[in-house]
Amino acid sequence: MSIKAEIHKAYTDYIHEQGYTPNAAYVKVHWKSDQEESDYTEIIAIDGVDAIHDDDILFYCNSLQGLIGLTNEGYGEDFIVTRFIGFDNIE
């Protein structure tokens, strides 16, 4: 299963199980600058997260499609999402 399909399925499953949409994704990223995968699990915020968590969040997306876009090599950020770990709802 591709990472895009994995994210989409996990999103749908999360909504079905929890009854609401997640606002954060836990991922591993590949940094374009040094060609290395991060040793840390990174948090990508999805629409609805306050800036109060700014120190913990690597990137803010406006939608699920924005998150999925981060898996593309040509996306204009300094990193690429290479591994999806899971969704959560952070306050």
Phi and psi restraints in degrees (value plus and minus 20) as a CYANA .aco file:
   2 SER   PHI     -91.0   -51.0
   2 SER   PSI     139.5   179.5
   3 ILE   PHI     -81.9   -41.9
   3 ILE   PSI     -55.5   -15.5
   4 LYS   PHI     -83.1   -43.1
   4 LYS   PSI     -66.3   -26.3
   5 ALA   PHI     -85.9   -45.9
   5 ALA   PSI     -58.4   -18.4
   6 GLU   PHI     -81.8   -41.8
   6 GLU   PSI     -65.4   -25.4
   7 ILE   PHI     -83.5   -43.5
   7 ILE   PSI     -66.2   -26.2
   8 HIS   PHI     -82.1   -42.1
   8 HIS   PSI     -64.6   -24.6
   9 LYS   PHI     -84.0   -44.0
   9 LYS   PSI     -64.4   -24.4
  10 ALA   PHI     -83.3   -43.3
  10 ALA   PSI     -56.4   -16.4
  11 TYR   PHI     -83.4   -43.4
  11 TYR   PSI     -68.3   -28.3
  12 THR   PHI     -82.2   -42.2
  12 THR   PSI     -64.1   -24.1
  13 ASP   PHI     -82.5   -42.5
  13 ASP   PSI     -61.3   -21.3
  14 TYR   PHI     -80.8   -40.8
  14 TYR   PSI     -67.0   -27.0
  15 ILE   PHI     -81.3   -41.3
  15 ILE   PSI     -63.8   -23.8
  16 HIS   PHI     -82.3   -42.3
  16 HIS   PSI     -63.1   -23.1
  17 GLU   PHI     -98.2   -58.2
  17 GLU   PSI     -60.3   -20.3
  18 GLN   PHI    -114.0   -74.0
  18 GLN   PSI     -46.0    -6.0
  19 GLY   PHI      67.8   107.8
  19 GLY   PSI     -14.1    25.9
  20 TYR   PHI    -172.6  -132.6
  20 TYR   PSI     145.1   185.1
  21 THR   PHI    -101.0   -61.0
  21 THR   PSI     124.3   164.3
  22 PRO   PHI     -94.5   -54.5
  22 PRO   PSI     135.6   175.6
  23 ASN   PHI    -139.9   -99.9
  23 ASN   PSI     -10.7    29.3
  24 ALA   PHI    -170.3  -130.3
  24 ALA   PSI     125.9   165.9
  25 ALA   PHI    -143.8  -103.8
  25 ALA   PSI     118.4   158.4
  26 TYR   PHI    -120.0   -80.0
  26 TYR   PSI     107.2   147.2
  27 VAL   PHI    -163.4  -123.4
  27 VAL   PSI     146.3   186.3
  28 LYS   PHI    -129.2   -89.2
  28 LYS   PSI     124.1   164.1
  29 VAL   PHI    -145.1  -105.1
  29 VAL   PSI     135.8   175.8
  30 HIS   PHI    -128.2   -88.2
  30 HIS   PSI      99.2   139.2
  31 TRP   PHI    -100.6   -60.6
  31 TRP   PSI     106.0   146.0
  32 LYS   PHI     -86.3   -46.3
  32 LYS   PSI     -52.2   -12.2
  33 SER   PHI     -85.8   -45.8
  33 SER   PSI     -60.2   -20.2
  34 ASP   PHI    -137.2   -97.2
  34 ASP   PSI     -14.9    25.1
  35 GLN   PHI      37.8    77.8
  35 GLN   PSI      10.8    50.8
  36 GLU   PHI    -138.5   -98.5
  36 GLU   PSI     127.6   167.6
  37 GLU   PHI    -102.7   -62.7
  37 GLU   PSI     119.4   159.4
  38 SER   PHI     -81.7   -41.7
  38 SER   PSI     121.7   161.7
  39 ASP   PHI     -98.7   -58.7
  39 ASP   PSI     -35.0     5.0
  40 TYR   PHI    -123.4   -83.4
  40 TYR   PSI     130.8   170.8
  41 THR   PHI     -99.7   -59.7
  41 THR   PSI     107.6   147.6
  42 GLU   PHI    -123.3   -83.3
  42 GLU   PSI     133.8   173.8
  43 ILE   PHI    -128.9   -88.9
  43 ILE   PSI     106.5   146.5
  44 ILE   PHI    -129.4   -89.4
  44 ILE   PSI      99.7   139.7
  45 ALA   PHI    -100.6   -60.6
  45 ALA   PSI     121.2   161.2
  46 ILE   PHI    -133.3   -93.3
  46 ILE   PSI     126.6   166.6
  47 ASP   PHI     -41.0    -1.0
  47 ASP   PSI     105.1   145.1
  48 GLY   PHI      93.6   133.6
  48 GLY   PSI     -18.6    21.4
  49 VAL   PHI    -116.3   -76.3
  49 VAL   PSI     111.2   151.2
  50 ASP   PHI     -93.5   -53.5
  50 ASP   PSI     134.1   174.1
  51 ALA   PHI     -87.7   -47.7
  51 ALA   PSI     -25.1    14.9
  52 ILE   PHI     -80.0   -40.0
  52 ILE   PSI     -45.1    -5.1
  53 HIS   PHI    -113.5   -73.5
  53 HIS   PSI      -3.8    36.2
  54 ASP   PHI     -70.5   -30.5
  54 ASP   PSI     -58.1   -18.1
  55 ASP   PHI     -88.2   -48.2
  55 ASP   PSI     -45.6    -5.6
  56 ASP   PHI    -111.2   -71.2
  56 ASP   PSI     -37.5     2.5
  57 ILE   PHI    -121.6   -81.6
  57 ILE   PSI     108.5   148.5
  58 LEU   PHI     -95.7   -55.7
  58 LEU   PSI     -60.1   -20.1
  59 PHE   PHI    -175.6  -135.6
  59 PHE   PSI     128.6   168.6
  60 TYR   PHI    -129.6   -89.6
  60 TYR   PSI     107.9   147.9
  61 CYS   PHI    -131.0   -91.0
  61 CYS   PSI     136.1   176.1
  62 ASN   PHI    -111.3   -71.3
  62 ASN   PSI     -31.9     8.1
  63 SER   PHI    -185.3  -145.3
  63 SER   PSI     153.8   193.8
  64 LEU   PHI     -81.6   -41.6
  64 LEU   PSI     -59.9   -19.9
  65 GLN   PHI     -83.0   -43.0
  65 GLN   PSI     -53.9   -13.9
  66 GLY   PHI     -83.8   -43.8
  66 GLY   PSI     -61.4   -21.4
  67 LEU   PHI     -82.8   -42.8
  67 LEU   PSI     -67.4   -27.4
  68 ILE   PHI     -81.3   -41.3
  68 ILE   PSI     -56.1   -16.1
  69 GLY   PHI     -80.6   -40.6
  69 GLY   PSI     -48.9    -8.9
  70 LEU   PHI     -90.3   -50.3
  70 LEU   PSI     -27.2    12.8
  71 THR   PHI    -107.5   -67.5
  71 THR   PSI     -24.6    15.4
  72 ASN   PHI    -109.9   -69.9
  72 ASN   PSI     115.1   155.1
  73 GLU   PHI     -77.0   -37.0
  73 GLU   PSI     -60.5   -20.5
  74 GLY   PHI    -102.0   -62.0
  74 GLY   PSI     -21.9    18.1
  75 TYR   PHI     -82.7   -42.7
  75 TYR   PSI     124.4   164.4
  76 GLY   PHI     -98.2   -58.2
  76 GLY   PSI      -0.2    39.8
  77 GLU   PHI    -117.7   -77.7
  77 GLU   PSI     153.3   193.3
  78 ASP   PHI    -100.5   -60.5
  78 ASP   PSI     -20.5    19.5
  79 PHE   PHI    -164.6  -124.6
  79 PHE   PSI     146.3   186.3
  80 ILE   PHI    -149.2  -109.2
  80 ILE   PSI     114.3   154.3
  81 VAL   PHI     -92.7   -52.7
  81 VAL   PSI      99.5   139.5
  82 THR   PHI    -129.3   -89.3
  82 THR   PSI     -41.1    -1.1
  83 ARG   PHI    -165.3  -125.3
  83 ARG   PSI     113.5   153.5
  84 PHE   PHI    -120.5   -80.5
  84 PHE   PSI     112.1   152.1
  85 ILE   PHI    -126.1   -86.1
  85 ILE   PSI     -65.7   -25.7
  86 GLY   PHI     151.2   191.2
  86 GLY   PSI     152.9   192.9
  87 PHE   PHI    -126.6   -86.6
  87 PHE   PSI     140.8   180.8
  88 ASP   PHI    -175.2  -135.2
  88 ASP   PSI     153.5   193.5
  89 ASN   PHI    -145.5  -105.5
  89 ASN   PSI      84.7   124.7
  90 ILE   PHI    -119.2   -79.2
  90 ILE   PSI     128.0   168.0
